[in-house]
Amino acid sequence: MGGGEKPKLIIDGKRIDGRGLDDSRPVKIEAGVLNEAEGSAYVEWGGNKVLAGVYGPRECIPKHDANPFKALMKCRYTMSPFASKEEHSRSGPNRRSIEISKVIREVFESLVITELFPMTQIDVYIDVLQAEGGTRVSAITAAAVALADAGIPMKDMVSGIAVGKIDGEIAVDLGRDEDNFGQSDVPMAVSHRNKDILLLQMDGLLTKAEFERAMDKAISASEKLHALQSDAIVRSYEKLESEGLSL
Amino acid sequence: MGESAKDVVMHDIKKGVLLDIFKKGERMDGRGFEDYRPISVKKGVIATAEGSALAKIGKTQILVGAKFDAVTPFADRPNEGVFSVNCEFLPLASPTFEPGPPNENSIQLARVTDRGIRSAEVEGDSPITANFFLEEGKVLALYLDIYVLDHSGNMTDAASLAAMGALMSAKIPKYSEGKLVRTESIGGLPLKHFPISTTIAKIDKYLLVDPSKEENLVADSTLTITTTQTGLLASMQKTKGAMSRDEVLQAVDIAFKKGDELRKYIL
C-alpha cells in the first residue's frame, strides 16, 4: 500500500519483528494515569503510545444539543505533531482524525448506558503521542479503560485490534511497515461478552475467505486484550493515588 | 441542532412502523430487502471537467467531476502520481445540510469512496496512476470531487457509481513544456477492477440493501462494502451500532451479488 521499495514482510514464517502470524506486539495498559480527568488510561502497544482521558457526564455545551433522554457521547482522536517518523505534522484535527473520531464515538455510543444521564455530555479525548501503525485500535482499547476508570456504566467492554494481509498471509496486529507495505488492513473493535463487532473498516484487496479468516483472528485476539484491560482496571484500585504517567 | 424530545419519540414511532412492514417481508416503498431503487448513471455531463458522471439512485442525485493537474509529488513518493477525493454536501441537497467546512459525514463519504477506488485501482496490481510521472519534480494529480445535489438516502453507493463513471469517462490531458494541454488527450485511465460499493442497513434483525432516507435514520448500523469485478473485497466501513460476525458475512455475500448488478450501470 505504500511508496518506495517493498521489503519482504515474512521470512521463514516470521514477521520483520520476529512475531508469528497470530502474535500481537507487546501491550501494556495503565489506568488512572491523569489527575484531573475523571477517568484515564495509557496504552503502550508496540511503538504506539496512546493516552485517553474522560470527562463527564457534565453539562452539554451548546445547550441546544442536549438530549432529554440520554447523554451525548463526544470523542476527539488526535495525533501529536511529533507522533510520526516522517515530517512534523500540524496539530489538531485533520480529515483522517475527524473520520476516526466519528467511528470511535460510534463504538462507545453502542456501549455506554447514556440513558442514565439525560441532558449531559460525556467527553472522550484520545491523544496519540507516538505512532507505529494501529493507532485507532490502540485508541479504542485505551478509551474503554478510561471510561471504566471514570466509573461510567457500560453494557460491555470493548477491545480494538487490527488484522491484515502481508505477503499473502493473514496476520494479527500490523505494525507500521506491515501497514505501509501490506496488502490489506482490517481494523476492528469487538465487545467482550457478545462478541459484537463495533468497529469494522477495511482497505486493500481480500477474498471473502481471507476476510472471514481475518475477522475470526481479530475476535480471538480481542480476548487477550480484554484480559490486559481488566487487569489494568483491577490494578488501579490497588493504588492509593495516581502515580502519574510513565512514558 | 440536537435531538428534541419530539425527534426521539418520532424516531421510535417510525422504527416501529417500518418494523411492522418488514415483518410482512416488504419495505415502505414496495421493494424487497435486497432491491435497489431505480438507478441511472450518465457519464460526461460536465464539459469543463476531464471526466464526470451524474448518478441517481431513487431520488438521490450525486455528481462527480474528475480534474487533472500537474503538481509537485509528495517528498516520500517522488515518482508517484496523486489521487485525491473530496466531498461537498451542497446546502441545496437537503434541509439538514448547512453551508460551512466539511463535517464528519462528508469527510467520511469522501474517504470511504477514496478507499474503495484506491485499494482496487491505485494500489492494486494495475494502478491507474502508473503513467502519472511527467518529469523530474512533476507528476499528475487526479482529483475527484463528489457533489451531493439531492440527498434522499444511500449517498455512499450513488457516490461510488458517480465516481467510477467519472473515472471511466476521464481523458488524461497531454503534458507539454511544463504544462497540461487540456484540449488534447493521451487517452483514458486503465481501469481493471471496477470497485463498486453496496450499502446494507441493519434494522433489528433485518438486513436491507440501499437504505432510504427513513430507513437510514432508524438503522441500528450500516455497512458499506466495496467489491470488485475481479471478485475481491476492496473496502468496508461500518457506521453506527453493532453487527454480529454472521451478519457481516451475510452482508458480504449480498454485496458481491449486488456489486455485479450495479456494475452493469457503468460498464
HADDOCK unambig.tbl for C-alpha pairs under 7 A between the chains (distance, minus, plus):
assign (segid A and resid 1 and name CA) (segid B and resid 123 and name CA) 5.75 0.50 0.50
assign (segid A and resid 3 and name CA) (segid B and resid 77 and name CA) 5.72 0.50 0.50
assign (segid A and resid 4 and name CA) (segid B and resid 77 and name CA) 6.71 0.50 0.50
assign (segid A and resid 64 and name CA) (segid B and resid 1 and name CA) 6.42 0.50 0.50
assign (segid A and resid 64 and name CA) (segid B and resid 2 and name CA) 5.96 0.50 0.50
assign (segid A and resid 65 and name CA) (segid B and resid 1 and name CA) 5.66 0.50 0.50
assign (segid A and resid 65 and name CA) (segid B and resid 2 and name CA) 3.74 0.50 0.50
assign (segid A and resid 65 and name CA) (segid B and resid 3 and name CA) 6.82 0.50 0.50
assign (segid A and resid 66 and name CA) (segid B and resid 2 and name CA) 6.06 0.50 0.50
assign (segid A and resid 67 and name CA) (segid B and resid 2 and name CA) 6.57 0.50 0.50
assign (segid A and resid 67 and name CA) (segid B and resid 3 and name CA) 5.74 0.50 0.50
assign (segid A and resid 67 and name CA) (segid B and resid 4 and name CA) 6.38 0.50 0.50
assign (segid A and resid 68 and name CA) (segid B and resid 5 and name CA) 6.08 0.50 0.50
assign (segid A and resid 95 and name CA) (segid B and resid 107 and name CA) 6.30 0.50 0.50
assign (segid A and resid 98 and name CA) (segid B and resid 104 and name CA) 5.91 0.50 0.50
assign (segid A and resid 99 and name CA) (segid B and resid 104 and name CA) 5.94 0.50 0.50
assign (segid A and resid 99 and name CA) (segid B and resid 107 and name CA) 6.59 0.50 0.50
assign (segid A and resid 99 and name CA) (segid B and resid 108 and name CA) 5.58 0.50 0.50
assign (segid A and resid 102 and name CA) (segid B and resid 104 and name CA) 6.70 0.50 0.50
assign (segid A and resid 103 and name CA) (segid B and resid 239 and name CA) 6.63 0.50 0.50
assign (segid A and resid 106 and name CA) (segid B and resid 240 and name CA) 5.19 0.50 0.50
assign (segid A and resid 106 and name CA) (segid B and resid 241 and name CA) 6.52 0.50 0.50
assign (segid A and resid 107 and name CA) (segid B and resid 241 and name CA) 6.89 0.50 0.50
assign (segid A and resid 110 and name CA) (segid B and resid 241 and name CA) 5.50 0.50 0.50
assign (segid A and resid 110 and name CA) (segid B and resid 242 and name CA) 6.86 0.50 0.50
assign (segid A and resid 196 and name CA) (segid B and resid 242 and name CA) 5.72 0.50 0.50
assign (segid A and resid 196 and name CA) (segid B and resid 243 and name CA) 5.84 0.50 0.50
assign (segid A and resid 196 and name CA) (segid B and resid 244 and name CA) 5.12 0.50 0.50
assign (segid A and resid 197 and name CA) (segid B and resid 242 and name CA) 5.48 0.50 0.50
assign (segid A and resid 197 and name CA) (segid B and resid 243 and name CA) 5.27 0.50 0.50
assign (segid A and resid 197 and name CA) (segid B and resid 244 and name CA) 5.75 0.50 0.50
assign (segid A and resid 197 and name CA) (segid B and resid 245 and name CA) 6.74 0.50 0.50
assign (segid A and resid 198 and name CA) (segid B and resid 241 and name CA) 6.27 0.50 0.50
assign (segid A and resid 198 and name CA) (segid B and resid 242 and name CA) 4.81 0.50 0.50
assign (segid A and resid 198 and name CA) (segid B and resid 243 and name CA) 6.79 0.50 0.50
assign (segid A and resid 199 and name CA) (segid B and resid 238 and name CA) 6.47 0.50 0.50
assign (segid A and resid 200 and name CA) (segid B and resid 237 and name CA) 5.93 0.50 0.50
assign (segid A and resid 200 and name CA) (segid B and resid 238 and name CA) 5.29 0.50 0.50
assign (segid A and resid 201 and name CA) (segid B and resid 236 and name CA) 4.94 0.50 0.50
assign (segid A and resid 201 and name CA) (segid B and resid 237 and name CA) 4.51 0.50 0.50
assign (segid A and resid 201 and name CA) (segid B and resid 238 and name CA) 6.36 0.50 0.50
assign (segid A and resid 202 and name CA) (segid B and resid 235 and name CA) 4.78 0.50 0.50
assign (segid A and resid 202 and name CA) (segid B and resid 236 and name CA) 4.64 0.50 0.50
assign (segid A and resid 202 and name CA) (segid B and resid 237 and name CA) 6.66 0.50 0.50
assign (segid A and resid 203 and name CA) (segid B and resid 115 and name CA) 6.21 0.50 0.50
assign (segid A and resid 203 and name CA) (segid B and resid 119 and name CA) 5.97 0.50 0.50
assign (segid A and resid 203 and name CA) (segid B and resid 234 and name CA) 5.71 0.50 0.50
assign (segid A and resid 203 and name CA) (segid B and resid 235 and name CA) 4.33 0.50 0.50
assign (segid A and resid 203 and name CA) (segid B and resid 236 and name CA) 6.70 0.50 0.50
assign (segid A and resid 204 and name CA) (segid B and resid 119 and name CA) 4.50 0.50 0.50
assign (segid A and resid 204 and name CA) (segid B and resid 234 and name CA) 5.43 0.50 0.50
assign (segid A and resid 204 and name CA) (segid B and resid 235 and name CA) 6.57 0.50 0.50
assign (segid A and resid 205 and name CA) (segid B and resid 119 and name CA) 6.29 0.50 0.50
assign (segid A and resid 205 and name CA) (segid B and resid 120 and name CA) 6.70 0.50 0.50
assign (segid A and resid 205 and name CA) (segid B and resid 232 and name CA) 6.04 0.50 0.50
assign (segid A and resid 205 and name CA) (segid B and resid 233 and name CA) 5.55 0.50 0.50
assign (segid A and resid 205 and name CA) (segid B and resid 234 and name CA) 4.78 0.50 0.50
assign (segid A and resid 206 and name CA) (segid B and resid 232 and name CA) 5.51 0.50 0.50
assign (segid A and resid 206 and name CA) (segid B and resid 233 and name CA) 5.14 0.50 0.50
assign (segid A and resid 206 and name CA) (segid B and resid 234 and name CA) 6.78 0.50 0.50
assign (segid A and resid 207 and name CA) (segid B and resid 232 and name CA) 4.88 0.50 0.50
assign (segid A and resid 207 and name CA) (segid B and resid 233 and name CA) 5.94 0.50 0.50
assign (segid A and resid 208 and name CA) (segid B and resid 233 and name CA) 6.86 0.50 0.50
